[in-house]
């Protein structure tokens, strides 16, 4: 007997609508995420919950290399703090997003009360990276990158492993697209930071 299994090439996140019937407070949303820690959960600006399955092992290994490179530079530079994909940030538009990697200037981070830093800190990172896996829908990630820029991010890299492209986002500048680059440079926001993509592709 032959069994054919249809495997989706792209995973579409589950979107749950709560408002106006239920309006989760920031604390309630945080607790909801803690109770469902096996999922990546974000909240968009409309108050909808966006639920995504964990990434595949290969993508997570690539993301580990990416975050590791940012960590080394952050420790050497010492002007900011870095984050991996597990943390979330409450953006000015009310969305709670979890980029695959992020960096925030130290003085901005330390200005946030410690109690707020323990949850989804009310801040938009200056620098974000999103890493597209084989199953991620590109348009969803592009919309998310634009949302970061609209809320204060100064530099964003969307790394598309599927097509070996990088989309570079900056405020008030058209998105730059690089085909199969070997390195990315963080200048001038991240002076001296060079991302080696051979460990990411």
HELIX and SHEET records of a PDB file:
HELIX    1   1 UNK A   26  UNK A   35  1                                  10    
HELIX    2   2 UNK A   57  UNK A   77  1                                  21    
HELIX    3   3 UNK A  106  UNK A  110  1                                   5    
HELIX    4   4 UNK A  114  UNK A  117  1                                   4    
HELIX    5   5 UNK A  138  UNK A  150  1                                  13    
HELIX    6   6 UNK A  197  UNK A  199  5                                   3    
SHEET    1   A 3 UNK A  14  UNK A  16  0                                        
SHEET    2   A 3 UNK A  49  UNK A  52 -1                                        
SHEET    3   A 3 UNK A  40  UNK A  43 -1                                        
SHEET    1   B 6 UNK A  80  UNK A  83  0                                        
SHEET    2   B 6 UNK A 101  UNK A 105 -1                                        
SHEET    3   B 6 UNK A 127  UNK A 132 -1                                        
SHEET    4   B 6 UNK A 155  UNK A 160  1                                        
SHEET    5   B 6 UNK A 165  UNK A 170 -1                                        
SHEET    6   B 6 UNK A 173  UNK A 179 -1                                        
SHEET    1   C 2 UNK A  89  UNK A  90  0                                        
SHEET    2   C 2 UNK A  96  UNK A  97 -1                                        
SHEET    1   D 2 UNK A 183  UNK A 185  0                                        
SHEET    2   D 2 UNK A 194  UNK A 196 -1                                        
END                                                                             
